Amino acid sequence: MKKFKNKIFLFIFAVLILISSVLLFKVYSSIRVQALSYLDNELAIDSKQASNGIKLFFKQYKSELGFLARIKEIKYFNKKGKVLLKKFYKSNRFAIKAITRIDSKGIIIYTYPYVKSAIGKDVSFQKHNSFIIKNHRPIVSDIFYTVQGYRAIAYAYPVFSDDGSYTGSITLLIPFNNIVHKYLSGIKIGKNGHSWMISKKGTVLYSQNQNDIGKLISLKFSKFPSLHAISDNMMAGKNGSGKYKYYSTTSNKIITELVEYYPIKLDNALWSVAVSVPQKEITFITREYRNRVTLVFISFFVALIILAYLFVKSKRKSEQKIREKDRLFKMASMETGQIIFNYDIITGKIQLEGNLEKILGYKREKFENFTIQDWNNLIHPDEKEKVVSAFEKAQLYSTRFDYEYRFKRADENYIFVEMHGMFFEDKKNNIYKMIGTVKDIRSEERRVGKECRSRWSPYH
């Protein structure tokens, strides 16, 4: 029998090695497909997150400016209005450079940080101010260079009086690099993955190559039609994926890149963000993935061999210990004249050990697949409800169960039994088991003819 078991074990071991080898072959054959899928997913996630992040940035400021524009002190601008703009700036100073109140004719009423020379200046000629004066709608300006030399955008929101007439606008000056640093420049996939962004007209708003910024993508890469097809979709406000070629001035080579792009629709403006990665990155990812898989399988084989050795070595000892524990367990229950009661709450099954035939009069076979309900059905009818109720309360509160009651023997006679038990909880504080003892106490004459009662239970 032992030889047969050993042969089965060796057979299973050989089958596991065979299955592992087949799996390893299949993994190797699908590595490139998985690497490509991984890159596509990363590109899609990053491009969409960047797009949603920028849209949320402007949506938040649109909501806050809309709230300001409805305040009386902003509508009919006064000293309190100046205080409100100053507070708004200070709470947003890391994202904006200035906040300005402009009247209906395009004249600056107030700006913070305060610049005295700006007050009274006519800025109606500026494209975004001209638009809002004419259309009375929020507008995101084109990117421009400030006097201080940094790239910025203006976000203007209309203000109306109580009768609905246009009274001017609130305008935020936002450094464009703040947006770039927060949502674009941190994107990194593989070794050379990068992000870039263009406007509705195809102007490069952001690129890792500073020389490309501000140029039309159609002119910069006029010899690469595959890139034009991608940029046309981006300028049309579409989202998608693709592959394109372009000449890299960094490596002086024509490079093929995979790309995912997603639109950013902002009131009157349309930007489109793209995340690209050189196709050759698949090779690096494949190599890294292949090395990891190989290491995993080698580790698996080594672990399998070690486990097999330990299993064979410890099998006899563990079986001997189990037999010894079982023998001592049964001897203890036999010698003490008690029944060991092991209740699995999950399955509802009860395991009993001890001299069952002597104490209860039943053959051991009676208690195979025995449930708690089967046990309760052998309790005296006059006491069953009390006993079950006390048992359920003890289980509910995870307290000791100590009770004396009458139990039906195989000869249909009832004996007094004394039951003690404890409930056990798992790591999640869920009760899963009850272990106790059941003892025949019929020799105690003082119990004969008296009503069954609880000795120690706190519920009686």
C-alpha positions as CSV (number, residue, x, y, z in Angstrom):
1,M,0.0,0.0,0.0
2,K,2.8,2.4,0.9
3,K,4.6,1.6,-2.4
4,F,1.4,2.3,-4.3
5,K,1.1,5.7,-2.6
6,N,4.7,6.5,-3.3
7,K,4.1,5.7,-7.0
8,I,1.1,7.9,-7.1
9,F,3.1,10.7,-5.5
10,L,5.9,10.3,-8.1
11,F,3.4,10.3,-10.9
12,I,1.7,13.5,-9.7
13,F,5.2,15.1,-9.3
14,A,6.1,14.1,-12.9
15,V,2.7,15.5,-14.2
16,L,3.3,18.8,-12.4
17,I,6.7,19.1,-14.0
18,L,5.2,18.3,-17.4
19,I,2.4,20.8,-16.9
20,S,4.8,23.5,-15.8
21,S,7.0,23.0,-18.9
22,V,4.0,23.3,-21.2
23,L,2.9,26.5,-19.3
24,L,6.4,27.9,-19.6
25,F,6.4,27.4,-23.3
26,K,3.0,29.0,-23.7
27,V,4.0,32.0,-21.6
28,Y,7.1,32.5,-23.8
29,S,5.0,32.3,-26.9
30,S,2.6,35.0,-25.7
31,I,5.1,37.4,-24.0
32,R,5.1,39.9,-26.9
33,V,1.3,40.0,-27.1
34,Q,1.1,40.6,-23.4
35,A,3.8,43.3,-23.5
36,L,1.9,45.1,-26.3
37,S,-1.3,44.9,-24.4
38,Y,0.4,46.2,-21.3
39,L,1.8,49.2,-23.2
40,D,-1.6,49.9,-24.8
41,N,-3.3,49.8,-21.4
42,E,-0.7,52.1,-19.8
43,L,-0.9,54.6,-22.6
44,A,-4.7,54.6,-22.5
45,I,-4.9,55.1,-18.8
46,D,-2.3,57.9,-18.7
47,S,-3.8,59.8,-21.6
48,K,-7.3,59.6,-20.2
49,Q,-6.1,60.5,-16.6
50,A,-4.2,63.6,-18.0
51,S,-7.3,64.7,-20.0
52,N,-9.7,64.2,-17.1
53,G,-7.3,65.9,-14.7
54,I,-7.0,69.1,-16.8
55,K,-10.8,69.2,-17.4
56,L,-11.4,68.9,-13.7
57,F,-8.9,71.7,-13.0
58,F,-10.9,74.1,-15.2
59,K,-14.2,72.8,-14.0
60,Q,-13.3,73.6,-10.5
61,Y,-12.2,77.1,-11.3
62,K,-15.3,77.6,-13.4
63,S,-17.5,76.7,-10.4
64,E,-15.6,78.9,-8.1
65,L,-15.6,81.9,-10.4
66,G,-19.3,81.3,-11.0
67,F,-19.9,81.5,-7.3
68,L,-17.9,84.8,-7.0
69,A,-19.7,86.3,-10.0
70,R,-23.0,86.0,-8.2
71,I,-21.9,87.9,-5.1
72,K,-23.3,91.4,-4.9
73,E,-19.9,93.0,-4.0
74,I,-18.4,91.5,-7.1
75,K,-21.3,92.4,-9.4
76,Y,-21.3,96.1,-8.2
77,F,-17.6,96.1,-7.4
78,N,-16.6,97.8,-4.2
79,K,-14.1,97.5,-1.3
80,K,-15.6,94.3,-0.1
81,G,-15.2,92.9,-3.6
82,K,-11.5,93.7,-3.5
83,V,-11.2,91.8,-0.2
84,L,-12.9,88.8,-1.7
85,L,-10.6,88.8,-4.7
86,K,-7.6,89.1,-2.4
87,K,-8.8,86.1,-0.3
88,F,-9.4,84.1,-3.4
89,Y,-5.9,84.7,-4.7
90,K,-4.3,83.8,-1.4
91,S,-6.2,80.5,-1.2
92,N,-5.1,79.6,-4.8
93,R,-1.7,81.3,-5.0
94,F,0.1,78.1,-5.9
95,A,-2.1,77.6,-9.1
96,I,-2.7,81.2,-10.3
97,K,-0.6,84.3,-10.7
98,A,-3.3,87.0,-10.6
99,I,-7.0,87.6,-10.4
100,T,-8.5,90.6,-12.2
101,R,-11.9,92.3,-12.3
102,I,-12.6,94.0,-15.7
103,D,-15.7,96.1,-16.5
104,S,-18.1,95.7,-19.4
105,K,-15.9,97.9,-21.7
106,G,-12.7,95.9,-21.0
107,I,-11.2,98.4,-18.5
108,I,-9.3,96.9,-15.5
109,I,-11.1,97.9,-12.3
110,Y,-8.9,96.0,-9.9
111,T,-6.2,93.3,-9.9
112,Y,-4.5,91.3,-7.2
113,P,-1.5,91.2,-6.6
114,Y,-2.2,94.9,-6.9
115,V,-0.4,96.8,-9.7
116,K,-1.3,100.5,-9.6
117,S,-0.3,101.1,-13.2
118,A,-2.7,98.4,-14.4
119,I,-5.8,100.1,-13.0
120,G,-7.8,101.8,-15.7
121,K,-5.9,100.1,-18.5
122,D,-8.0,99.1,-21.6
123,V,-7.5,95.4,-22.4
124,S,-10.6,95.0,-24.6
125,F,-8.3,94.4,-27.7
126,Q,-7.0,91.2,-26.2
127,K,-8.6,88.2,-28.0
128,H,-10.2,86.6,-25.0
129,N,-11.5,89.9,-23.6
130,S,-12.9,90.8,-27.0
131,F,-14.7,87.4,-27.1
132,I,-16.2,87.6,-23.6
133,I,-17.4,91.3,-24.2
134,K,-19.1,90.2,-27.3
135,N,-20.5,86.7,-26.3
136,H,-20.7,87.0,-22.5
137,R,-19.5,83.4,-22.1
138,P,-16.5,81.8,-20.2
139,I,-13.4,81.6,-22.3
140,V,-9.9,79.9,-22.1
141,S,-7.4,82.1,-23.9
142,D,-4.7,81.0,-26.2
143,I,-1.3,80.4,-24.6
144,F,0.8,83.5,-24.5
145,Y,4.0,84.8,-23.0
146,T,3.7,87.3,-20.1
147,V,5.9,90.3,-19.6
148,Q,7.8,88.3,-17.1
149,G,8.6,85.7,-19.8
150,Y,6.6,82.7,-18.7
151,R,3.8,81.0,-20.7
152,A,0.3,81.5,-19.4
153,I,-3.4,81.4,-20.2
154,A,-6.2,83.6,-19.1
155,Y,-9.5,82.1,-17.9
156,A,-12.3,84.7,-18.0
157,Y,-15.8,84.3,-16.5
158,P,-18.7,86.8,-17.2
159,V,-20.3,88.9,-14.4
160,F,-24.0,90.0,-14.7
161,S,-26.0,92.5,-12.7
162,D,-29.3,91.6,-11.0
163,D,-31.2,92.6,-14.1
164,G,-29.1,90.3,-16.3
165,S,-27.0,93.0,-18.0
166,Y,-23.3,92.3,-18.6
167,T,-21.1,94.1,-16.1
168,G,-17.7,92.7,-17.0
169,S,-15.6,89.7,-16.1
170,I,-13.3,88.0,-13.6
171,T,-10.1,86.8,-15.1
172,L,-7.5,84.4,-13.7
173,L,-3.9,84.4,-14.9
174,I,-2.7,80.8,-14.9
175,P,0.9,79.8,-15.6
176,F,0.7,77.0,-18.2
177,N,3.7,75.2,-16.6
178,N,1.6,74.6,-13.5
179,I,-0.7,72.5,-15.6
180,V,2.1,70.8,-17.4
181,H,3.9,69.8,-14.1
182,K,0.7,68.6,-12.5
183,Y,-0.8,66.6,-15.3
184,L,1.8,65.9,-18.1
185,S,5.5,66.1,-17.3
186,G,5.2,63.3,-14.7
187,I,3.9,60.7,-17.2
188,K,6.6,58.1,-17.8
189,I,6.1,54.7,-19.5
190,G,9.1,52.4,-19.9
191,K,12.4,54.1,-20.6
192,N,11.4,56.7,-23.2
193,G,7.6,57.1,-23.0
194,H,6.4,60.7,-23.0
195,S,3.3,62.9,-23.3
196,W,2.6,65.8,-25.6
197,M,-0.4,68.1,-26.3
198,I,-1.7,70.1,-29.3
199,S,-4.4,72.7,-29.8
200,K,-7.4,72.5,-32.1
201,K,-5.3,74.3,-34.7
202,G,-2.5,71.7,-34.4
203,T,-0.1,73.9,-32.5
204,V,2.2,72.0,-30.1
205,L,1.3,73.2,-26.6
206,Y,3.6,70.8,-24.8
207,S,6.4,68.4,-25.7
208,Q,9.4,67.0,-24.1
209,N,11.4,68.6,-26.9
210,Q,11.2,72.3,-26.1
211,N,12.0,73.2,-29.7
212,D,8.7,71.7,-30.9
213,I,6.5,73.9,-28.6
214,G,4.6,76.6,-30.4
215,K,5.1,75.1,-33.8
216,L,2.4,73.6,-36.1
217,I,2.7,69.8,-36.1
218,S,1.7,69.6,-39.7
219,L,4.8,71.7,-40.7
220,K,7.2,70.3,-38.2
221,F,6.6,66.7,-39.3
222,S,5.4,67.3,-42.9
223,K,7.2,64.2,-44.2
224,F,5.4,61.7,-41.9
225,P,1.8,61.1,-43.0
226,S,1.2,58.6,-40.3
227,L,1.7,61.3,-37.7
228,H,-0.6,63.6,-39.7
229,A,-3.4,61.1,-39.5
230,I,-3.1,60.9,-35.7
231,S,-2.9,64.7,-35.3
232,D,-6.0,65.2,-37.6
233,N,-8.0,62.9,-35.3
234,M,-6.7,64.8,-32.3
235,M,-7.7,68.2,-33.7
236,A,-11.1,66.8,-34.5
237,G,-11.6,66.1,-30.8
238,K,-11.5,62.3,-31.2
239,N,-9.9,59.8,-28.9
240,G,-8.1,56.7,-30.1
241,S,-4.8,54.9,-30.5
242,G,-2.4,54.3,-33.3
243,K,1.2,54.1,-34.5
244,Y,3.3,56.7,-36.2
245,K,6.8,57.5,-37.4
246,Y,8.8,60.6,-37.0
247,Y,12.4,61.8,-37.1
248,S,14.0,62.2,-33.7
249,T,16.5,65.0,-33.4
250,T,17.8,63.4,-30.2
251,S,18.8,60.1,-31.7
252,N,19.0,61.3,-35.4
253,K,16.8,58.3,-36.3
254,I,13.3,57.6,-37.6
255,I,11.4,56.2,-34.7
256,T,8.1,54.3,-34.6
257,E,5.9,55.1,-31.6
258,L,2.7,53.7,-30.2
259,V,0.2,56.4,-29.1
260,E,-3.0,56.9,-27.2
261,Y,-4.7,60.3,-27.4
262,Y,-7.7,61.9,-25.6
263,P,-9.5,65.2,-26.1
264,I,-9.7,68.1,-23.5
265,K,-12.8,70.1,-24.2
266,L,-12.8,73.5,-22.3
267,D,-15.7,75.9,-23.1
268,N,-14.5,77.4,-26.3
269,A,-11.1,75.6,-26.4
270,L,-10.1,72.2,-27.6
271,W,-6.8,70.6,-26.6
272,S,-5.7,67.0,-27.1
273,V,-3.3,65.1,-25.0
274,A,-1.3,62.2,-26.3
275,V,0.9,59.6,-24.6
276,S,3.5,57.9,-26.7
277,V,6.1,55.2,-26.3
278,P,8.7,53.9,-28.8
279,Q,7.7,50.5,-30.2
280,K,11.1,49.1,-29.3
281,E,10.1,49.4,-25.6
282,I,8.2,46.1,-26.2
283,T,11.7,44.4,-26.5
284,F,12.7,45.8,-23.1
285,I,9.4,44.8,-21.4
286,T,9.5,41.4,-23.1
287,R,13.0,40.8,-21.8
288,E,12.2,41.9,-18.3
289,Y,8.9,39.9,-18.3
290,R,10.7,36.8,-19.7
291,N,13.4,37.0,-17.0
292,R,10.8,37.3,-14.3
293,V,8.8,34.4,-15.6
294,T,11.9,32.2,-15.9
295,L,12.9,33.1,-12.3
296,V,9.4,32.2,-11.1
297,F,9.4,28.8,-12.8
298,I,12.9,28.0,-11.6
299,S,11.8,29.0,-8.1
300,F,8.7,26.8,-8.5
301,F,10.8,23.8,-9.6
302,V,13.2,24.2,-6.7
303,A,10.3,24.7,-4.2
304,L,8.6,21.7,-5.7
305,I,11.7,19.5,-5.2
306,I,12.2,20.8,-1.7
307,L,8.6,20.3,-0.8
308,A,8.6,16.8,-2.2
309,Y,11.7,15.9,-0.1
310,L,10.2,17.4,3.0
311,F,6.9,15.7,2.3
312,V,8.5,12.2,2.0
313,K,10.7,12.8,5.0
314,S,8.0,14.1,7.4
315,K,5.1,12.0,6.2
316,R,5.8,9.1,8.5
317,K,6.4,11.3,11.5
318,S,3.3,13.3,10.9
319,E,1.1,10.2,10.5
320,Q,2.6,8.7,13.6
321,K,2.0,11.9,15.6
322,I,-1.6,12.0,14.4
323,R,-2.2,8.4,15.3
324,E,-0.7,9.0,18.7
325,K,-2.8,12.1,19.4
326,D,-5.9,10.3,18.2
327,R,-5.2,7.4,20.5
328,L,-4.5,9.6,23.5
329,F,-7.6,11.7,22.8
330,K,-9.8,8.6,22.7
331,M,-8.2,7.1,25.8
332,A,-8.8,10.3,27.7
333,S,-12.4,10.4,26.8
334,M,-12.9,6.7,27.6
335,E,-11.1,6.9,31.0
336,T,-12.9,10.0,32.2
337,G,-16.3,8.7,31.2
338,Q,-17.0,11.8,29.1
339,I,-18.0,12.4,25.5
340,I,-15.9,15.0,23.6
341,F,-18.3,17.3,21.7
342,N,-16.8,19.1,18.6
343,Y,-19.3,21.3,16.8
344,D,-18.4,22.9,13.5
345,I,-20.7,25.9,13.2
346,I,-20.0,26.5,9.5
347,T,-21.2,23.0,8.4
348,G,-23.5,22.3,11.4
349,K,-21.8,18.9,11.8
350,I,-20.9,17.4,15.2
351,Q,-18.0,15.1,15.9
352,L,-18.2,12.9,19.0
353,E,-15.5,10.9,20.7
354,G,-15.7,8.7,23.8
355,N,-17.5,5.6,25.0
356,L,-20.7,6.5,23.1
357,E,-22.3,3.0,23.4
358,K,-21.8,2.8,27.1
359,I,-23.0,6.3,28.0
360,L,-25.7,6.9,25.4
361,G,-26.4,3.3,24.2
362,Y,-25.9,4.1,20.5
363,K,-23.5,2.5,18.0
364,R,-20.8,4.9,16.7
365,E,-22.4,4.7,13.3
366,K,-25.4,6.6,14.7
367,F,-23.3,9.7,14.9
368,E,-21.7,9.7,11.5
369,N,-22.8,12.9,9.6
370,F,-24.6,14.0,12.8
371,T,-25.8,17.6,13.0
372,I,-26.6,20.0,15.8
373,Q,-30.3,19.6,14.9
374,D,-30.0,15.8,15.3
375,W,-28.5,16.3,18.7
376,N,-31.2,18.8,19.8
377,N,-33.9,16.3,18.7
378,L,-32.6,13.9,21.4
379,I,-33.1,16.4,24.2
380,H,-36.1,15.9,26.5
381,P,-39.1,17.8,24.9
382,D,-39.8,19.6,28.2
383,E,-36.2,21.1,28.2
384,K,-35.3,21.3,24.6
385,E,-36.5,24.9,24.1
386,K,-34.6,26.2,27.2
387,V,-31.4,24.3,26.3
388,V,-31.4,25.4,22.6
389,S,-32.1,29.0,23.7
390,A,-29.3,29.0,26.2
391,F,-26.9,27.4,23.6
392,E,-27.8,30.0,21.0
393,K,-27.3,32.9,23.4
394,A,-23.9,31.5,24.5
395,Q,-23.0,31.2,20.8
396,L,-24.2,34.7,20.1
397,Y,-22.1,36.3,22.9
398,S,-19.2,33.8,22.6
399,T,-19.5,32.8,26.3
400,R,-19.2,29.5,28.1
401,F,-22.1,27.0,27.9
402,D,-22.7,25.1,31.1
403,Y,-26.0,23.2,31.3
404,E,-27.6,20.1,32.8
405,Y,-30.5,18.5,30.9
406,R,-32.1,15.1,30.0
407,F,-30.9,13.3,26.9
408,K,-32.6,10.3,25.2
409,R,-30.6,7.1,25.2
410,A,-30.9,4.4,22.5
411,D,-33.3,2.4,24.9
412,E,-35.7,5.4,24.9
413,N,-34.9,6.2,28.5
414,Y,-33.6,9.7,29.5
415,I,-30.5,10.3,31.5
416,F,-29.2,13.5,33.0
417,V,-26.2,14.9,31.3
418,E,-23.9,17.7,32.2
419,M,-22.6,19.7,29.2
420,H,-19.7,22.2,29.3
421,G,-18.3,24.0,26.3
422,M,-16.5,27.0,24.9
423,F,-17.0,28.8,21.6
424,F,-14.0,29.9,19.4
425,E,-13.6,32.9,17.2
426,D,-11.4,33.3,14.1
427,K,-9.2,36.3,13.3
428,K,-12.3,38.2,12.0
429,N,-14.1,37.6,15.3
430,N,-16.5,35.2,13.7
431,I,-17.5,32.2,15.8
432,Y,-16.6,29.0,13.9
433,K,-16.4,26.2,16.5
434,M,-17.6,24.9,19.9
435,I,-15.7,22.3,21.8
436,G,-17.0,20.8,25.0
437,T,-17.7,17.7,27.1
438,V,-20.9,15.8,27.9
439,K,-21.0,13.7,31.1
440,D,-23.6,11.3,32.4
441,I,-24.6,12.5,35.9
442,R,-27.6,10.1,36.5
443,S,-25.9,8.7,39.6
444,E,-26.6,12.0,41.4
445,E,-29.9,11.1,43.0
446,R,-30.6,14.7,43.9
447,R,-31.2,15.4,40.2
448,V,-33.9,12.7,39.8
449,G,-37.4,14.1,39.5
450,K,-36.2,17.7,39.7
451,E,-36.6,20.3,37.0
452,C,-33.5,20.8,34.8
453,R,-31.8,24.0,35.5
454,S,-28.6,25.9,34.6
455,R,-25.8,26.0,37.2
456,W,-23.6,28.8,35.9
457,S,-25.1,30.3,32.7
458,P,-25.6,34.1,33.0
459,Y,-28.8,33.8,31.0
460,H,-30.9,32.0,33.6
